[in-house]
Each structure stands twice: as structure tokens, then as C-alpha cells.
Amino acid sequence: MKACWMNGTMVDADDAGISVYDHGLLYGDGVFEGIRFYDTVPFRLDAHLKRLQRSARALHLDLPYSLEQLAAATRQTALATQEADGYIRLVVTRGKGALGIDPRTCAASTVFILADELQVVDSQAKRDGARLIVSSLRRLSVDQLDPRIKSLNYLNQIMARLEANDAGADEAVILNSNGLVAEGTVDNLFIVTEGVLLTPPVLDGALDGITRQVVLELASSQNIPCREQSLAVYDLLNADECFLTGTGAELIPVAQLQGRSIGSGERPVYERLQTAFTQLVRLEAAA
Ligand SMILES: Cc1ncc(COP(=O)(O)O)c(C=O)c1O
């Protein structure tokens, strides 16, 4: 069942709306988080809320609630769905203002939290591996729109996803302006080469993914050598394994890049991390 918390109260999710003058809608001026809940408990909620706070600070956007208040509201909204597992979208917009872009005309931020049952991630990609293309678009750099800001403006990613759709692929890899791998449209990217797990550093153009961080922690606890390293398409094509991570995706193996198979199709490191991840989310929910 859908549930929605808006500016301090639970409201009917189907009737909830925001003003056509909200700058989140007019200009993409706002920040958000996508959070999963497992066994009714939001996963890594503190990390999500801290990232929301960092994104908001970078945009000089006021969070009208404390992180404790937002945590309580997020938990309440998850419980209101009466689902065990689901997905939460926490959005903070600049709020209602004048038609011009000037954020000073927006008196108060709009905050809403939507929770719903889980949308099924493409099970074929999960089983057989996703097919990726390399997008012709480049990820905006830190001096354009810092990729660490999880803002409401996803047009860069949407245009890359359109290219993937047109090519009949599942997802697009986005490179930065130096031609190095940044990330997918809504996920971080990992490869395994000669037993070492590698992922691009965030400053190469990736969101500081919560799932990415969890995978790095799991790799350490499983004694899988891992490090951040800049990667080129060359490294992806020569990898033994490749997979994507994200709140929606969790961990998804990658089978192909630009129509070429990656590795032999055996995915021992992915399998280990996938199993460990599934165990961890249930353990943390029970803690
Ligand atoms: C651009 C982008 N990169 C990476 C990710 C993965 O981040 P997380 O694991 O925190 O969901 C997301 C997820 O929303 C994203 O939008």
C-alpha cells in the first residue's frame, strides 16, 4: 500500500500534490534520496540522511527538519505501507516561489516522503547479466554540477538511458570529460580483475553510493582485495567480472558491454558479495 508524509503529516498518497510554483518542479531545484526498507526497517537510513544533508548544503537548501525528525518520519511512512519490503523516496524541494529562478522567492522547502511496495528490478538482467552501452554523453564534473549532489535534475542520466533504450540495452555507462568511467545512470560500477575488486573514485564523476559503500565494506570483511581506481572502457572490456550497485538495483551482474561479453560468464566474486549483501540487509533489519 502507498503511504505519504508531507511537510509534517501523513496524507493520502494518491491525492498528495505540490504547487505548480514549486521550484523543484519548475527548475529541478531540490534533492532526494531513494531508500529501501527490508522487514519494515529502512536500510542504512543514517547514511542516506547524511547524504541528503550534504546534498542540501551544497545547494544552500534549508532542511526544515532535523535528521532525527526525518528519520522518524521515514520509519513511520515505511510502516504505514504495511509491507515488509519496499522503496522510499524522500524529496526536499526549494519550495513554492515566484516564476523566476531566484531561490530567495521560495519561503519554505517542501519535504515529502513516499513509500510503496517494491518495483521488481528486471529479473532477466539479474539472472543473465545486464547489457550495457557506453553513452555518448559525459557526466557533469565537480565544477559543473558536482556528481555527489543527489539533485532533482537527472536529465544527464535520462538522456544516457534513452541511448541505452534505443540500443536495446539495459543500462548505459557514463564517462567523465576525461573519458574515464564515472558510473551508470542510477548505479555505481565495479569490476573484478585478477581477483581485485575495483570501482572508480567518486571524484571521477560518481554519486557516493550507499550500496557502493556497503559492497566495499563487505569485500573487506570477506578478504576480497578492493580499491578505488580510475577505470577506462578498456578496463571494463578486459575485466573478469563487472557488476552494478544501487538501492534499486542492489547488485546486478553485467554480461555485455557494447555487445561484447565481459569475462567468461563465471562470477565468483559477484556471487559471494551478492550472498553477503542479502544476508546483511536482513541482519541489519533484525538488529
Ligand atoms: C546517479 C546515481 N549513481 C549511483 C546510485 C547508487 O547509489 P545508492 O547505492 O546510494 O542507491 C544512484 C542511486 O540512486 C544514482 O542515482
The ligand as a Gaussian input file, in Angstrom:
#p B3LYP/6-31G(d) Opt

LIG

0 1
 C       23.479000       8.640000     -10.325000
 C       23.442000       7.543000      -9.321000
 N       24.569000       6.840000      -9.084000
 C       24.602000       5.840000      -8.176000
 C       23.480000       5.472000      -7.466000
 C       23.547000       4.383000      -6.448000
 O       23.516000       4.946000      -5.149000
 P       22.868000       4.196000      -3.914000
 O       23.593000       2.917000      -3.756000
 O       23.074000       5.133000      -2.772000
 O       21.426000       3.994000      -4.229000
 C       22.287000       6.169000      -7.681000
 C       21.099000       5.783000      -6.932000
 O       20.157000       6.435000      -6.781000
 C       22.262000       7.226000      -8.626000
 O       21.142000       7.925000      -8.860000

